[in-house]
């Protein structure tokens, strides 16, 4: 175990704690928004209550197991023969580490499912989410295989078969993240043209840069891509990028849920209105072009008729 790995692990634990605090704040804001109108709860509100709580529980398990492992490696067993490196090699697959990895995989499943649903919300088309759904099923299968490979005796998440399966798993799930982010960003930018034409300044909550970044879970995808590159190269710094990826797996969906429960997120109705407005704008341009063409033709015909009348009058004279 290199010095770079130990430093990266130490920073990862610290950033986990900082971003966990961010998640707690977001969760509290979400619960406050939900309980402010609890007398009018719908099934959707109850779902987001359960979904947000599940995210918090899973991320708590993930970051706690990472912190406990660091304590065991550096403090409790730091002076054992072989030091922290020997402890890591012997306990990389210890039960609570496997539990933390399981929590991370389940968290990915929840987050990816929400992203696919948000894709459907902004497109209102099942054809758009067909391929992402196929990738989603593949990630579930690869995630289960990866958990088995990294949790069996003498396995190590960062080397050997477990690492190879890990690359396959994270490639599929992060490809899904990037695909969903790109599709959502492009769609929101396109639909934003309809709302930008509206006179009310309130529409900026839907068309600005920040709403698009949040709605598309851009930090989640960027952190995932950085982690995948480092993990694929078997860099000792991958544990740090993995910490950011793991935490944004929770924070980005929580931000989306917060926007939904506060009424600031895109909905299927708003998508339909924007598509209708864009269609009306397109038809207006087409009708305007047709009218202009017809007018020009009429003028030309009128000019030609006037010329013929003058010629006829001249011959009569």
N, C-alpha and C positions, 0 to 999 in steps of 0.2 A: 504494500500500500504506500503510494507516494505521498510526499508532502503536499502536492497539489490537491490530491483527493481529500486529505484531511482538512485542508483549508476550505475547499469547496463544500465539504460536508458541514463544517462549522458555520459557514455563511448561509448554507441552505437552511439550517435549523433556525438561525436568526431571522432570515427573511420569511420563513414559515410563520414564525411568531408574529411578525409585523403584519403580514397579509391576513393572518387569522383574525387579528384585531379589526382589520377592514371588513372582513366577512361578518364579524359579530355586529358591527355598526349597520351594515346593509340588512342583515337579518332583523335587527331591531326596528329599523325603518319600515321594512316590509310588514312585520307583525303589527306595528302601530297603524299603518295604513289599512290593514285588514280589520283590525279590531275597532277602528273608528266607525265602521259601518257593519258591525257584526249582526245587527238586527235584520240586515238585508242581504245576508250571505247567499251566494249561489253555489252550485256544485263546483264551478270553476274556482271560486274563492277558497273553498275547502280543499280542492286539489292543490292549489298553490301554497296553502298553509302546510299541508303534508309534504309537498315536494321541497319546500324551503327547509323544513325541519330535517328531512332526510339528507339534504345536501350538507347541512351543518353537522349532523351526526357523523357522516362519512368523512368529512374533512377533519373533524376532531380526531377520529381514529387514526387517519393518515399522519397528521402532523405530530400526534402524541407518540406514536410508535417510532417515528424518526428521532424524536427528542430522547426517548428512553434508550434507544439503541446507542445514540451518541454518548449518553451518560454512562451506560454500561461499558462502552468501548474505551472511553478516555479516563473515567474516574474510578469506577468500581473494579475494572480489570486492567487498568492502564499499566500497572506494575507487574502483571503476570508475565511468565516467560514468553517471549516473542512480542509482547506489548500489544498495542491496538491492532496491528496487522494480523497477528495470530488470532485475536478474538474475532476479527471480521471474517477471516477465512473459515473459522470453525462454526460461526453462528450467523452467517449470511442468510440462512434459511430458517432461523429460529421462528417459533410459532407466531410471535407478535409481529415480526417483520412480514410474514406471509399474510397475517391479518391486515396489516397496513396496505400491502400490495393489492389485496382483495378489495379493500375499501376504495382504493384508487381506481381499479378497473370498473367497479360498480358505479362510481361517481362519473366515470367517462360515459358509461351507458346512459345514465340519466341526462347528462349534459348534451350528448349527441342526439338523443331522442327529442329534447326540447328544441335543438337547432333545426332538426328536420321538420318539426311541427311549425316553427317560425317560417321556414321556407314555404310551407304550404300556405300559411297565412298571407304572405306577401305575393304569392303567385296564384293561389286558389286553383291549383291544377295538380292532379295526382301524377301526371306524366313527368312533371319536373322533379318530383321526389322519388321516382321509381328507382333510379340508379343509386341515390344516397341510401335508400332503404336496403338495397342489395349490399352495399358496403357496410351498413350497420349490422346486418346479420353476420357478415364475415368477421367484423371486429368482435362480436360476441363469442363466436367460435374460437377465434385466435386468442382472445382474452382468457378463456377457460383453459386452453392448452398451455398458455404461458404461465398461468397460476400453478398448474400441475408441475410443469417443468422446473419452475423456480422454487417450489415448495417441497420437492422430494429430497430425501437425504443427500447430503454432500453437494447440493446444487448451489449455484451462485447467480444472482440476478444479472451480474455484470460480465460474466464470462461463460464460455461453453455453449451448450445447447440452449440454455435458458436465455442467453443474450441474443442468440440467432433468432429464436422465436419471438423475443422481445422486439427486435427490429421489425419483424413481419407484422406483429400486432400494432406497434406504434405507427408504422407506415400506413396501415389501413385506417386507423382511427384518425390520424392527423390529416391524411388525405381527405377524409370525410369532413373534418373541420375546415380545411382550406377551401374545399369545394363549396360547402354551405356558406362560408363567409363571403366568398367571391360572388356567388349567386345572389345572396341577400343584398350585398352592397350595390351590385349593378341594378337590381330591381328597385331598390329604394331611391337610387339616384335618378332612375328613369321616371318613377312615379312622383318624385319630388318636383318635377317640372310642372305638374298640374297644380300642386299646392303653392308653389312659388308665385303663381299668377294671382293667388287670392289676396285681397286687400288686407286681411287681418294679420297682425304680427304674430298671433298665437300659433300660426302654422310652422314657425321656425322650430318648435319643439319636435317636429317630425322630419324636417328636411335639413337640419344643420349637420355639421360634421360629427359632433359628439353623439347625437342620436343614432347616426348610421354606424359609428364605431361600436356603440353599445348593442344595438339591435343585431348586428352581424357577429358579435362575440369576437371581434378582431384581436384583442389581447390574447385570448385563448388560443387562436390559431397561430399567432406569431410566436408565442412561448413554446407551443408544440413543435413548430418547425425548427426552432433553435435547439430544442432538446433532442429532436430526432437526428439532426446533423451531428451533434456531439456524441450521442449514444451510438450512432452508426459507426463513427470513427473510433469508438471505444476510448474516448477522451476521459481523463479523470475529472474534468470539469462538468461532465454530464449530470452529476448528482445535483449541482447547483441549478442548471437549467431545468432539471426535472422538478425541482422544488417550485420554481415559478410556474411550470406547466401544471403541476398538481394543484396549486392554489388557485390559478385562474380557471381550472376546470370547475371550481366551485363559484368563484367570484363573478365570472362573466354570466353564467346562467342566473345568478342571484340578482344581478343588475337588470337583466331582462324581466325577471319576475317583478321586481320593484317598479319598473316602468309600466308593466301590465296592470298591477293592482292600483296604481295611482292614476290610471287612465291616460298615460302619455305614450303608450306603445302603439304600434300599427295593429289594426284589426282587419278582419276580412271585409267588414263594411267600408272601412276607410280605403282599402285597396280597391274595392268595387267603385267607389265614388271617384277615386283618382283615375282609374281606367276609363270610366265614363266621361270624365272631364277631358282627358287626353283625346278620346274619340271624338268628342264634340269639337275640340280645337282643330283636329285634323280635318273633320268634315267642313268646318268653317273655312279653313284655308283652301280646301278643294273647291268649295262653292265660290269662294272669292276669285280663285283662278279661272273657274268656268265663266263667271260673270264678266271678268276682265276680257277673256277671249271673245265672248259673245259681243261685247260692246265694241271691241276693236274691229270685229268682222262687220258689224252693223255700220260703223263709221266708214270702213272701206267701201262697202256696198253703196252707202249713201253718196260717197264721193264719186264713185264710178257712175252712178245714176245721174248725178248733177252734170258730169262731164258730157254724158250722152245727150242730156236735155239741151245743153248749150250747143252741141254740134248739130242737133236736129233743128234748133231754132235758127242757126246760121244758114243751114241749107234752105230753109223755107224763105228766108229773107233774100 
